[in-house]
C-alpha cells in the first residue's frame, strides 16, 4: 500500500460530508424534501427562470440527475416549467407558491445546521477552512489529471 490509512485525508473529508448530508436530510424532511430537491428549490428561489442545465451546474449534479429532481418537483406542484420566450427548446423553471413555502420550511431547519458549523469557528477560521477546502479541491483535480 502506497500510503497508510491513517494519513489519508479522503476518509476525513468523506466522513464530514456524510455527516452534513445526513443532518441536512433530517432537516429538510419536515418539508417533505430530499437534499437535492431542497438545493434545487433554494437556487430557484434566488434565480427564477433558470434553465435545468444551469440549475444542474449550480447544484453540482449531472443534467440527468437534475431532470429527475425537476420531474419530481413538478409532479408535486412545487415548480412550474415553461418555454423560454426566445429559446423554445429551453425550459424556464420557477417556484410555485407551494414550492416557496416548502423551501422556506426546509431552509429554516437547514440553516440550523449551517449555523452550528459556522459557530464552531471564528470568522478567520472559516476563511481558512474555505481556503483549505479549495486547495483540497485543486489537489484532487491535479491528482485526477495524472490518472
N, C-alpha and C positions, 0 to 999 in steps of 0.2 A: 504494500500500500504506500502510495506516494506522500501521504500526509496523515498524521494521527487524527482520529476522530475528534479529540478534544481541542484541536487547533482549527477546526473547520467552522467558519462563521456562518455558512449557509444554513445550518440547522438552527442557529440562534435567530437568524432573520426569519426563517420559516415558522418557528415556534411563535414569534411575536406576531407575525402576520396572521397565523391561525387563531391566536387569542383575540386579535382585533376583529376578525371576521365572525368568530363565534359570538362575541359581545354585540357586534352590530346586528347580527341576525336576531338575537334576542331582543334588541332594542326596536327593530322595525317590524317585528312580528305583530305587535299591538295594532299596527295599521294594516295588517294582512299582506305585507310585502316581503319580498326577498331582498337581500342586499343589492343584487344587480338591478332589480326594479326600483328600489329606493334611489340608487345612484342615477339612474336614467331620469326619474322624476325630479330629482334635485337639480340636475343640469337643465332640464326643460323649464323649471321654474325661473332660472336665470337667463335662458336662451330660447324663448318661444319661437317656433318656426324652424328650428334647427333640423337638418336632414338626418336620416338614420345613420348614414355613413359618418357624418361629423359627430353625431352622438356616440357612436361606437368608438371613434378615436378618442374622444374626451373621456369616456368611461373605461378606456383601456381594455376593450374586448373586441373580438372579431365582428365584422359586419354580420356574419351568420348568427352569432350568439345574440347580437342586438336585435336582429329580426325576430327571434323567438321572444325576447323580452317585450318588444313593442307589440307583437301579436297578442300576447297575454294581457298587457295593459289595455290595449284597445278593446279586447273582448270583455274586460271588466268595466269598461266605460271610464277609465282613468285618463285616457288621452284621446285626441282626435287627430286624424291624418287627412290631409287634403293636398291636391296637386299644387305645386308652386305656380304662381301666375305666369312666369316666363319659361320655366323649365318643366314641362309637363311630366317628364319621367322622374322628377324629384318630388318626393312627398314631404311636405312640411308637417311637423309634429308639434302639437300644443297640448297643454294640460286642460282637462275639463275641470269644472268646479269640484267634482268628486276627487279628481287627481290632486288638485291643490290641497284639499282637506287631508287626503291620505299622506302627502309628503309633509305637511305641517305636523301631523301627529307623529310620524316616524322621525322627523328631524328633531323635534323636541326631545325625544328619547336618545337619539344617536348623538346629539350634542353633549349629552351627559358623559358619554364615553370619551369624546374628544376633549372635554374639559378635564376629565380625570387624567388623561395623558398630559395635557398642557400644564396642569397644576403640579405635576411631578417634577417639572424642570423650571429653571429660571428662564427669562427671555433669552439670555445669552446661550444657555444650554440648548434651548430649542433651535436657535440659529445654527449652533454647532452640529446638532443632530441632523438637521436638514442637509447641511454641508457634507457630513459623513455619509449619509444615505445617498446623496448624489454621487459621491465618489465611489461608493459601492456599485451603484448602477453603471457608472462608467467602466469600472474594473470588470464587471460581469460582461459588458459589451466587448471589451478588449479580449477577455478570455474566450468568449464565444467566437470571436473573429478568427481565432487561431485553430479552431476545430476543423 
